[in-house]
Amino acid sequence: MRDLTPDERQELRRELSAVTAHWAQRLNDVDADARRRKDHQPSSAQRMRTHLARMTAGEQMRSLLADLVSANAEEAVQYGAGYPELGAAVGASRQAARKRWPHLSISKRRASEWKQPPGGIGWAGEHLGYPGTPGAA
C-alpha cells in the first residue's frame, strides 16, 4: 500500500468537502427557498448555521469512517493480518494498533501459530535439540 500523493490528498479533500456541504445542507435546510433566488445574499447568522451544520456533518462522517476502519480491521484479521499490518495500514506502530483494537483475537491466534506451526515445531526442534525431535540427543 502507498500513501496518497499531495494531489490525491487535495482531490480527496475536495470530494469530502463536497459531501460534507451536501449533508450540511440537508441538515440545515431551513432557508432552501431563499437560497434558490439568484439575488439572495446569506446573512451572517445563515452563514454561521451553514458552517455549524458542516461541522456536525463532518463529525458524523468521522464517526462513520472510524466504524468502517474498525470493520475493515476485523475483516483483515480474518484473512491473516496481524497488529504490524494493521498499524502499517493506518500509519501507526504495532503497539498503537494493539491499543486501538484490543478486542481483536490476533494475539491468541497468532501465538498458537508461532508456538506450533503446521507440521510440528519445524527446523528449530531439529537444530536446537528439543525433546522429541529427530535431531535431539
DSSP file with accessible surface (Angstrom, degrees, kcal/mol):
  #  RESIDUE AA STRUCTURE BP1 BP2  ACC     N-H-->O    O-->H-N    N-H-->O    O-->H-N    TCO  KAPPA ALPHA  PHI   PSI    X-CA   Y-CA   Z-CA
    1    1 A M              0   0  211      0, 0.0     2,-0.3     0, 0.0     0, 0.0   0.000 360.0 360.0 360.0 153.6    0.0    0.0    0.0
    2    2 A R        -     0   0  167     87,-0.0     2,-0.1     3,-0.0     3,-0.1  -0.840 360.0-106.4-128.6 162.9    1.1    3.5   -0.6
    3    3 A D        -     0   0  148     -2,-0.3     2,-0.2     1,-0.1    -1,-0.0  -0.460  46.2 -92.2 -80.1 161.2    0.3    6.9    0.9
    4    4 A L        -     0   0   80     -2,-0.1    -1,-0.1     1,-0.1     0, 0.0  -0.475  39.7-120.8 -69.6 144.2   -1.8    9.4   -1.1
    5    5 A T     >  -     0   0   59     -2,-0.2     4,-2.9     1,-0.1     5,-0.2  -0.399  31.4-103.1 -75.0 163.5    0.2   11.9   -3.2
    6    6 A P  H  > S+     0   0  109      0, 0.0     4,-2.2     0, 0.0     5,-0.2   0.900 124.9  50.1 -56.5 -38.6   -0.3   15.6   -2.4
    7    7 A D  H  > S+     0   0  133      2,-0.2     4,-2.3     1,-0.2     5,-0.1   0.908 111.0  48.3 -66.6 -40.2   -2.5   15.9   -5.4
    8    8 A E  H  > S+     0   0   54      2,-0.2     4,-2.8     1,-0.2     5,-0.2   0.895 110.2  52.5 -66.2 -39.5   -4.6   12.9   -4.4
    9    9 A R  H  X S+     0   0  151     -4,-2.9     4,-2.5     2,-0.2    -2,-0.2   0.921 110.2  48.0 -60.4 -43.2   -4.9   14.3   -0.9
   10   10 A Q  H  X S+     0   0   89     -4,-2.2     4,-2.3    -5,-0.2    -2,-0.2   0.909 111.9  49.7 -64.6 -41.3   -6.2   17.6   -2.3
   11   11 A E  H  X S+     0   0   96     -4,-2.3     4,-2.4     2,-0.2    -2,-0.2   0.930 112.2  47.4 -63.2 -44.8   -8.6   15.8   -4.6
   12   12 A L  H  X S+     0   0   72     -4,-2.8     4,-2.9     1,-0.2     5,-0.3   0.908 109.8  53.8 -63.6 -39.5   -9.9   13.7   -1.7
   13   13 A R  H  X S+     0   0  149     -4,-2.5     4,-2.5    -5,-0.2    -1,-0.2   0.925 109.5  48.1 -60.1 -44.4  -10.2   16.8    0.5
   14   14 A R  H  X S+     0   0  143     -4,-2.3     4,-2.2     2,-0.2    -2,-0.2   0.923 112.7  48.3 -62.7 -43.3  -12.4   18.5   -2.2
   15   15 A E  H  X S+     0   0  104     -4,-2.4     4,-2.3     2,-0.2    -2,-0.2   0.921 113.1  46.9 -64.6 -43.5  -14.6   15.4   -2.5
   16   16 A L  H  X S+     0   0   70     -4,-2.9     4,-2.9     2,-0.2    -1,-0.2   0.895 110.5  53.6 -64.9 -37.6  -15.0   15.1    1.2
   17   17 A S  H  X S+     0   0   69     -4,-2.5     4,-2.7    -5,-0.3    -2,-0.2   0.912 109.0  48.9 -62.6 -40.9  -15.8   18.9    1.4
   18   18 A A  H  X S+     0   0   62     -4,-2.2     4,-2.4     2,-0.2    -2,-0.2   0.921 112.4  47.4 -66.0 -42.3  -18.5   18.5   -1.3
   19   19 A V  H  X S+     0   0   67     -4,-2.3     4,-2.5     2,-0.2     5,-0.2   0.929 112.9  49.4 -64.1 -43.7  -20.0   15.5    0.6
   20   20 A T  H  X S+     0   0   24     -4,-2.9     4,-2.7     1,-0.2    -2,-0.2   0.928 111.1  49.2 -60.8 -44.3  -19.9   17.4    3.9
   21   21 A A  H  X S+     0   0   25     -4,-2.7     4,-2.3     2,-0.2    -1,-0.2   0.912 110.5  51.4 -62.8 -40.9  -21.5   20.5    2.2
   22   22 A H  H  X S+     0   0   94     -4,-2.4     4,-1.9     2,-0.2    -2,-0.2   0.948 114.2  42.1 -61.2 -48.5  -24.3   18.3    0.7
   23   23 A W  H  X S+     0   0  115     -4,-2.5     4,-2.3     1,-0.2    -2,-0.2   0.867 111.9  55.2 -70.4 -32.7  -25.1   16.7    4.1
   24   24 A A  H  X S+     0   0    3     -4,-2.7     4,-2.1    -5,-0.2    -1,-0.2   0.916 106.8  51.2 -63.8 -40.6  -24.8   20.0    5.9
   25   25 A Q  H  < S+     0   0  100     -4,-2.3    -2,-0.2     1,-0.2    -1,-0.2   0.916 110.0  49.3 -63.5 -40.9  -27.4   21.5    3.5
   26   26 A R  H >< S+     0   0  147     -4,-1.9     3,-0.7     1,-0.2    -1,-0.2   0.890 114.3  45.4 -64.3 -38.6  -29.7   18.5    4.2
   27   27 A L  H 3< S+     0   0   90     -4,-2.3    -1,-0.2     1,-0.2    -2,-0.2   0.799 122.2  36.8 -72.4 -28.7  -29.3   19.0    8.0
   28   28 A N  T >< S+     0   0   26     -4,-2.1     2,-2.4    -5,-0.2     3,-0.6  -0.090  72.9 140.5-116.1  32.2  -29.7   22.8    7.8
   29   29 A D  T <   +     0   0   83     -3,-0.7     3,-0.2     1,-0.2    -1,-0.1  -0.284  28.4 117.0 -81.2  61.9  -32.4   23.0    5.1
   30   30 A V  T 3  S+     0   0  101     -2,-2.4     3,-0.3     1,-0.2    -1,-0.2   0.864  79.5  34.5 -92.2 -41.0  -34.4   25.9    6.7
   31   31 A D  S <> S+     0   0   47     -3,-0.6     4,-2.1     1,-0.2     5,-0.2  -0.211  72.5 134.2-110.5  43.4  -33.9   28.6    4.1
   32   32 A A  H  > S+     0   0   14     -3,-0.2     4,-1.2     1,-0.2    -1,-0.2   0.902  73.9  50.3 -62.4 -40.9  -34.0   26.4    0.9
   33   33 A D  H  > S+     0   0  121     -3,-0.3     4,-0.7     1,-0.2     3,-0.4   0.920 110.1  50.0 -64.8 -40.4  -36.4   28.7   -1.0
   34   34 A A  H >4 S+     0   0   18      1,-0.2     3,-0.8     2,-0.2    -1,-0.2   0.895 107.9  53.9 -65.7 -37.3  -34.3   31.8   -0.2
   35   35 A R  H 3< S+     0   0   86     -4,-2.1    -1,-0.2     1,-0.2    -2,-0.2   0.787  99.5  62.6 -68.2 -27.8  -31.1   30.1   -1.4
   36   36 A R  H 3< S+     0   0  172     -4,-1.2    -1,-0.2    -3,-0.4     2,-0.2   0.752  83.1  92.7 -71.1 -23.4  -32.7   29.3   -4.7
   37   37 A R  S X< S-     0   0  138     -3,-0.8     3,-1.2    -4,-0.7    -3,-0.0  -0.531  75.1-139.8 -72.4 137.8  -33.2   33.0   -5.6
   38   38 A K  T 3  S+     0   0  214      1,-0.2    -1,-0.1    -2,-0.2    -4,-0.0   0.829 100.4  51.8 -68.2 -32.0  -30.2   34.4   -7.5
   39   39 A D  T 3  S+     0   0  124      2,-0.1     2,-0.3    -3,-0.0    -1,-0.2   0.435  81.4 123.8 -87.0   5.8  -30.2   37.7   -5.7
   40   40 A H    <   -     0   0   32     -3,-1.2    -6,-0.0    -6,-0.2    -5,-0.0  -0.461  40.1-170.6 -73.3 126.1  -30.1   36.0   -2.2
   41   41 A Q        -     0   0  145     -2,-0.3    -2,-0.1     0, 0.0    -3,-0.0  -0.974  25.3-125.8-113.4 116.1  -27.2   37.1    0.0
   42   42 A P        -     0   0   46      0, 0.0     2,-0.1     0, 0.0    -7,-0.0  -0.334  23.1-125.1 -64.6 141.8  -26.9   34.9    3.1
   43   43 A S     >  -     0   0   54      1,-0.1     4,-2.4    -2,-0.0     5,-0.2  -0.277  27.0-102.4 -76.6 170.5  -26.9   36.8    6.4
   44   44 A S  H  > S+     0   0  108      1,-0.2     4,-2.4     2,-0.2     5,-0.2   0.903 124.4  51.6 -60.0 -41.5  -24.2   36.3    8.9
   45   45 A A  H  > S+     0   0   46      1,-0.2     4,-2.5     2,-0.2    -1,-0.2   0.896 109.3  49.9 -64.9 -39.1  -26.5   34.1   11.0
   46   46 A Q  H  > S+     0   0   30      2,-0.2     4,-2.3     1,-0.2    -1,-0.2   0.908 111.1  48.9 -66.6 -41.9  -27.2   31.9    8.0
   47   47 A R  H  X S+     0   0  128     -4,-2.4     4,-2.3     2,-0.2    -2,-0.2   0.899 110.6  51.2 -63.1 -40.2  -23.5   31.6    7.2
   48   48 A M  H  X S+     0   0  111     -4,-2.4     4,-2.6     2,-0.2     5,-0.2   0.947 110.3  48.6 -61.2 -47.5  -22.8   30.6   10.8
   49   49 A R  H  X S+     0   0   88     -4,-2.5     4,-2.6     1,-0.2    -2,-0.2   0.893 109.7  54.0 -60.2 -38.0  -25.6   28.0   10.7
   50   50 A T  H  X S+     0   0   42     -4,-2.3     4,-2.1     2,-0.2    -1,-0.2   0.939 111.0  43.9 -62.0 -46.9  -24.1   26.6    7.5
   51   51 A H  H  X S+     0   0  107     -4,-2.3     4,-2.1     2,-0.2    -2,-0.2   0.882 113.2  51.3 -69.3 -35.2  -20.7   26.2    9.0
   52   52 A L  H  X S+     0   0   86     -4,-2.6     4,-2.4     2,-0.2    -1,-0.2   0.902 109.7  50.5 -66.3 -38.7  -22.1   24.7   12.1
   53   53 A A  H  X S+     0   0   10     -4,-2.6     4,-2.8     1,-0.2    -2,-0.2   0.890 109.0  51.8 -65.9 -37.2  -24.1   22.2   10.0
   54   54 A R  H  X S+     0   0   98     -4,-2.1     4,-2.7     2,-0.2    -1,-0.2   0.891 108.9  50.7 -65.4 -38.1  -20.9   21.4    8.1
   55   55 A M  H  X S+     0   0  125     -4,-2.1     4,-2.6     2,-0.2    -2,-0.2   0.933 110.9  48.7 -62.4 -44.6  -19.1   20.7   11.4
   56   56 A T  H  X S+     0   0   67     -4,-2.4     4,-2.2     2,-0.2    -2,-0.2   0.942 113.5  46.0 -60.6 -48.0  -22.0   18.5   12.5
   57   57 A A  H  X S+     0   0    3     -4,-2.8     4,-2.5     1,-0.2    -1,-0.2   0.913 112.2  52.2 -62.4 -41.7  -21.9   16.5    9.2
   58   58 A G  H  X S+     0   0   26     -4,-2.7     4,-2.5     1,-0.2    -1,-0.2   0.907 109.4  48.3 -62.1 -42.5  -18.1   16.3    9.4
   59   59 A E  H  X S+     0   0  105     -4,-2.6     4,-2.1     2,-0.2    -1,-0.2   0.892 111.6  49.7 -66.5 -38.1  -18.1   14.9   12.9
   60   60 A Q  H  X S+     0   0  109     -4,-2.2     4,-2.3    -5,-0.2    -2,-0.2   0.899 110.8  50.4 -67.3 -36.8  -20.8   12.3   12.0
   61   61 A M  H  X S+     0   0   36     -4,-2.5     4,-3.0     2,-0.2     5,-0.2   0.910 107.6  54.0 -64.5 -40.6  -18.7   11.4    8.9
   62   62 A R  H  X S+     0   0  161     -4,-2.5     4,-2.3     1,-0.2    -2,-0.2   0.928 109.7  47.6 -59.2 -44.2  -15.6   11.0   11.2
   63   63 A S  H  X S+     0   0   67     -4,-2.1     4,-2.0     2,-0.2    -1,-0.2   0.923 113.2  47.5 -64.2 -43.9  -17.6    8.6   13.4
   64   64 A L  H  X S+     0   0  111     -4,-2.3     4,-2.3     1,-0.2    -2,-0.2   0.903 111.5  50.9 -65.2 -40.3  -18.8    6.6   10.5
   65   65 A L  H  X S+     0   0   87     -4,-3.0     4,-2.7     2,-0.2    -1,-0.2   0.895 107.8  52.8 -64.3 -39.7  -15.3    6.4    9.0
   66   66 A A  H  X S+     0   0   43     -4,-2.3     4,-2.4    -5,-0.2    -1,-0.2   0.914 109.2  49.9 -61.7 -40.8  -13.9    5.2   12.3
   67   67 A D  H  X S+     0   0   98     -4,-2.0     4,-2.4     2,-0.2    -2,-0.2   0.909 111.1  49.2 -63.0 -41.4  -16.6    2.4   12.3
   68   68 A L  H  X S+     0   0   99     -4,-2.3     4,-2.5     2,-0.2    -2,-0.2   0.911 110.2  50.4 -64.9 -41.4  -15.6    1.5    8.7
   69   69 A V  H  X S+     0   0   52     -4,-2.7     4,-2.2     1,-0.2    -2,-0.2   0.937 112.0  47.6 -63.0 -43.6  -11.9    1.4    9.6
   70   70 A S  H  X S+     0   0   35     -4,-2.4     4,-2.3     2,-0.2    -2,-0.2   0.909 110.9  50.8 -64.7 -41.8  -12.6   -0.9   12.5
   71   71 A A  H  X S+     0   0   41     -4,-2.4     4,-2.1     1,-0.2    -1,-0.2   0.914 111.4  48.4 -62.5 -40.6  -14.8   -3.2   10.5
   72   72 A N  H  X S+     0   0   99     -4,-2.5     4,-2.6     2,-0.2    -1,-0.2   0.861 108.3  54.7 -68.8 -33.2  -12.1   -3.5    7.8
   73   73 A A  H  X S+     0   0    6     -4,-2.2     4,-2.2     2,-0.2    -2,-0.2   0.936 108.2  49.2 -63.0 -44.4   -9.5   -4.2   10.6
   74   74 A E  H  X S+     0   0   82     -4,-2.3     4,-1.7     1,-0.2    -2,-0.2   0.914 113.2  46.5 -61.3 -42.3  -11.7   -7.1   11.8
   75   75 A E  H  X S+     0   0  104     -4,-2.1     4,-1.1     2,-0.2    -1,-0.2   0.891 109.0  54.4 -68.9 -37.9  -12.0   -8.5    8.3
   76   76 A A  H ><>S+     0   0   36     -4,-2.6     5,-2.5     1,-0.2     3,-0.5   0.904 106.6  52.8 -61.1 -38.2   -8.3   -8.1    7.6
   77   77 A V  H ><5S+     0   0    8     -4,-2.2     3,-2.0     1,-0.2    -1,-0.2   0.900 102.7  57.9 -64.0 -39.0   -7.6  -10.1   10.7
   78   78 A Q  H 3<5S+     0   0  145     -4,-1.7    -1,-0.2     1,-0.3    -2,-0.2   0.802 107.4  48.7 -61.1 -26.9   -9.9  -12.9    9.5
   79   79 A Y  T <<5S-     0   0  197     -4,-1.1    -1,-0.3    -3,-0.5    -2,-0.2   0.194 134.5 -84.2-100.4  14.0   -7.7  -13.1    6.4
   80   80 A G  T < 5S+     0   0   34     -3,-2.0    -3,-0.2     1,-0.3    -2,-0.1   0.455  76.6 144.7 108.1   0.4   -4.4  -13.3    8.3
   81   81 A A      < -     0   0   18     -5,-2.5    -1,-0.3    -6,-0.1     2,-0.2  -0.433  27.5-164.1 -71.5 147.8   -3.4   -9.7    9.2
   82   82 A G     >  -     0   0    0     -2,-0.1     4,-2.5    28,-0.0     3,-0.3  -0.614  41.0 -81.6-117.8-176.9   -1.7   -9.0   12.5
   83   83 A Y  H  > S+     0   0   11      1,-0.2     4,-2.9     2,-0.2     5,-0.3   0.871 125.7  57.2 -58.7 -37.4   -1.1   -5.9   14.5
   84   84 A P  H  > S+     0   0   63      0, 0.0     4,-2.3     0, 0.0    -1,-0.2   0.940 111.1  43.2 -60.3 -41.4    2.0   -5.0   12.5
   85   85 A E  H  > S+     0   0   86     -3,-0.3     4,-2.1     2,-0.2    -2,-0.2   0.909 114.0  50.2 -69.7 -40.6   -0.1   -5.0    9.2
   86   86 A L  H  X S+     0   0   10     -4,-2.5     4,-1.2     2,-0.2    -1,-0.2   0.928 112.0  48.5 -63.0 -43.8   -3.0   -3.1   10.8
   87   87 A G  H ><>S+     0   0    0     -4,-2.9     5,-3.6    -5,-0.2     3,-0.6   0.936 110.4  50.3 -61.4 -45.3   -0.6   -0.5   12.2
   88   88 A A  H ><5S+     0   0   75     -4,-2.3     3,-1.0    -5,-0.3    -1,-0.2   0.882 105.3  58.1 -61.5 -36.2    1.1    0.0    8.8
   89   89 A A  H 3<5S+     0   0   58     -4,-2.1    -1,-0.2     1,-0.3    -2,-0.2   0.813 115.7  34.4 -65.3 -29.4   -2.3    0.4    7.1
   90   90 A V  T <<5S-     0   0   55     -4,-1.2    -1,-0.3    -3,-0.6    -2,-0.2   0.250 118.0-104.9-110.1  12.1   -3.2    3.4    9.3
   91   91 A G  T < 5S+     0   0   74     -3,-1.0     2,-0.3    -4,-0.4    -3,-0.2   0.868  83.2 113.4  71.3  36.9    0.3    4.8    9.7
   92   92 A A      < -     0   0   41     -5,-3.6    -1,-0.3    -6,-0.2    -2,-0.1  -0.825  67.5 -95.5-132.8 171.5    0.9    3.6   13.2
   93   93 A S     >  -     0   0   59     -2,-0.3     4,-2.2    -3,-0.1     5,-0.2  -0.321  37.6-106.3 -81.1 169.7    3.0    1.2   15.1
   94   94 A R  H  > S+     0   0  103      1,-0.2     4,-2.4     2,-0.2     5,-0.2   0.913 122.9  52.2 -60.1 -41.8    2.1   -2.4   16.0
   95   95 A Q  H  > S+     0   0  113      1,-0.2     4,-2.1     2,-0.2    -1,-0.2   0.897 108.2  50.0 -64.4 -40.9    1.7   -1.2   19.6
   96   96 A A  H  > S+     0   0   43      2,-0.2     4,-2.3     1,-0.2    -1,-0.2   0.893 110.4  50.7 -65.3 -38.1   -0.7    1.6   18.6
   97   97 A A  H  X S+     0   0    1     -4,-2.2     4,-2.5     2,-0.2    -2,-0.2   0.916 109.3  50.7 -65.2 -40.1   -2.7   -0.8   16.5
   98   98 A R  H  < S+     0   0  120     -4,-2.4    -2,-0.2     1,-0.2    -1,-0.2   0.893 112.4  46.8 -65.1 -37.4   -3.0   -3.2   19.5
   99   99 A K  H  < S+     0   0  179     -4,-2.1    -1,-0.2     1,-0.2    -2,-0.2   0.878 113.6  48.6 -70.3 -35.5   -4.1   -0.3   21.7
  100  100 A R  H  < S+     0   0  124     -4,-2.3    -2,-0.2     1,-0.3    -1,-0.2   0.846 125.9  26.2 -73.4 -36.0   -6.6    0.9   19.1
  101  101 A W    ><  +     0   0    4     -4,-2.5     3,-1.3    -5,-0.2    -1,-0.3  -0.491  69.2 151.6-126.4  66.2   -8.2   -2.6   18.5
  102  102 A P  T 3   +     0   0   92      0, 0.0    -1,-0.1     0, 0.0    -2,-0.1   0.753  68.1  65.5 -69.7 -20.9   -7.6   -4.5   21.8
  103  103 A H  T 3  S+     0   0  117     -3,-0.1     2,-0.1     2,-0.1    -5,-0.0   0.593  75.4 107.3 -79.1 -10.2  -10.7   -6.7   21.2
  104  104 A L  S <  S-     0   0   16     -3,-1.3     2,-0.5    -6,-0.1     3,-0.5  -0.426  72.2-132.6 -72.2 144.3   -9.3   -8.4   18.1
  105  105 A S     >  +     0   0   79      1,-0.2     4,-1.3    -2,-0.1     5,-0.2  -0.107  69.9 117.4 -90.9  41.0   -8.3  -12.0   18.6
  106  106 A I  H  >  +     0   0    4     -2,-0.5     4,-3.3     2,-0.2     5,-0.4   0.951  67.7  53.5 -71.5 -49.7   -4.9  -11.6   16.9
  107  107 A S  H  > S+     0   0   46     -3,-0.5     4,-2.5     1,-0.2     5,-0.2   0.900 111.0  44.1 -60.6 -43.6   -2.6  -12.4   19.8
  108  108 A K  H  > S+     0   0  170      2,-0.2     4,-1.9     1,-0.2    -1,-0.2   0.944 118.3  44.0 -67.0 -44.2   -4.2  -15.8   20.7
  109  109 A R  H  X S+     0   0   67     -4,-1.3     4,-1.6     1,-0.2    -2,-0.2   0.956 118.7  42.4 -66.2 -48.4   -4.5  -17.0   17.1
  110  110 A R  H  X S+     0   0   40     -4,-3.3     4,-2.3     1,-0.2    -1,-0.2   0.884 111.0  55.7 -68.0 -38.1   -1.0  -15.8   16.1
  111  111 A A  H  X S+     0   0   28     -4,-2.5     4,-2.6    -5,-0.4     5,-0.2   0.917 106.7  50.6 -61.8 -40.4    0.6  -17.1   19.3
  112  112 A S  H  X S+     0   0   69     -4,-1.9     4,-1.8    -5,-0.2    -1,-0.2   0.880 110.0  51.0 -66.4 -33.5   -0.7  -20.5   18.6
  113  113 A E  H  < S+     0   0   88     -4,-1.6    -1,-0.2     1,-0.2    -2,-0.2   0.905 112.4  46.3 -67.1 -40.5    0.7  -20.4   15.1
  114  114 A W  H  < S+     0   0  182     -4,-2.3    -2,-0.2     1,-0.2    -1,-0.2   0.891 112.8  49.2 -70.1 -38.7    4.1  -19.3   16.4
  115  115 A K  H  < S+     0   0  163     -4,-2.6    -1,-0.2     1,-0.3    -2,-0.2   0.862 130.3  14.4 -70.0 -35.7    4.2  -22.0   19.1
  116  116 A Q  S  < S-     0   0  108     -4,-1.8    -1,-0.3    -5,-0.2     5,-0.1  -0.690  75.8-165.6-143.9  85.4    3.3  -24.8   16.8
  117  117 A P    >   -     0   0   48      0, 0.0     3,-1.3     0, 0.0     5,-0.1  -0.278  47.8 -72.6 -65.9 161.3    3.5  -24.2   13.1
  118  118 A P  T 3  S+     0   0  134      0, 0.0     4,-0.0     0, 0.0    -5,-0.0  -0.249 121.9  26.2 -55.6 133.3    1.8  -26.6   10.8
  119  119 A G  T 3  S-     0   0   89     -3,-0.1     3,-0.4     2,-0.1     2,-0.2   0.645 125.8 -68.0  89.4  13.8    3.7  -29.9   10.7
  120  120 A G  S <  S-     0   0   28     -3,-1.3     0, 0.0     1,-0.2     0, 0.0  -0.629  84.3 -37.8 105.7-161.9    5.3  -29.7   14.1
  121  121 A I  S >  S-     0   0   60      1,-0.2     3,-0.7    -2,-0.2     4,-0.5   0.454  79.5-155.1 -88.5   1.3    8.0  -27.4   15.5
  122  122 A G  T >>  -     0   0   38     -3,-0.4     4,-1.0     1,-0.2     3,-0.8  -0.161  53.5 -14.2  70.5-153.2   10.0  -27.4   12.3
  123  123 A W  H 3> S+     0   0  180      1,-0.2     4,-2.4     2,-0.2     5,-0.3   0.785 124.6  68.4 -62.7 -28.0   13.7  -26.7   11.9
  124  124 A A  H <> S+     0   0   22     -3,-0.7     4,-2.6     1,-0.2     6,-0.3   0.915  99.1  49.9 -62.1 -41.1   14.1  -25.3   15.4
  125  125 A G  H <>>S+     0   0    0     -3,-0.8     5,-1.1    -4,-0.5     4,-0.9   0.901 112.6  47.0 -63.8 -39.2   13.5  -28.6   17.0
  126  126 A E  H  <5S+     0   0  103     -4,-1.0    -1,-0.2     1,-0.2    -2,-0.2   0.909 120.5  36.1 -69.9 -40.9   16.0  -30.3   14.8
  127  127 A H  H  <5S+     0   0  133     -4,-2.4    -2,-0.2     1,-0.2    -1,-0.2   0.756 121.3  43.0 -88.6 -23.9   18.7  -27.8   15.2
  128  128 A L  H  <5S-     0   0  110     -4,-2.6    -1,-0.2    -5,-0.3    -2,-0.2   0.477 106.0-119.6-102.4  -3.6   18.2  -26.8   18.9
  129  129 A G  T  <5 -     0   0   34     -4,-0.9     8,-0.2    -5,-0.2    -3,-0.2   0.853  39.9-178.2  73.9  35.6   17.7  -30.4   20.1
  130  130 A Y    > < -     0   0  112     -5,-1.1     3,-1.5    -6,-0.3     6,-0.2  -0.440  40.2 -93.4 -66.0 141.6   14.2  -30.0   21.6
  131  131 A P  T 3  S+     0   0  121      0, 0.0    -1,-0.1     0, 0.0     4,-0.0  -0.258 110.0  25.4 -56.3 138.2   13.0  -33.3   23.2
  132  132 A G  T 3  S+     0   0   85      1,-0.3    -2,-0.1    -3,-0.1    -7,-0.0   0.505  95.3 113.2  88.0   5.1   11.0  -35.5   20.8
  133  133 A T  S X  S-     0   0   22     -3,-1.5     3,-1.9    -8,-0.2    -1,-0.3  -0.784  77.9-113.4-108.5 155.6   12.5  -34.2   17.6
  134  134 A P  T 3  S+     0   0  122      0, 0.0    -1,-0.1     0, 0.0    -8,-0.1   0.833 115.1  50.8 -56.9 -32.3   14.8  -36.2   15.2
  135  135 A G  T 3  S+     0   0   45     -5,-0.1     2,-0.1     2,-0.1    -9,-0.1   0.479  84.3 114.0 -86.7  -0.6   17.8  -34.0   16.0
  136  136 A A    <         0   0   31     -3,-1.9    -6,-0.1    -6,-0.2    -7,-0.1  -0.434 360.0 360.0 -73.8 145.5   17.5  -34.3   19.8
  137  137 A A              0   0  153     -8,-0.2    -1,-0.1    -2,-0.1    -4,-0.1  -0.468 360.0 360.0 -86.0 360.0   20.3  -36.2   21.6
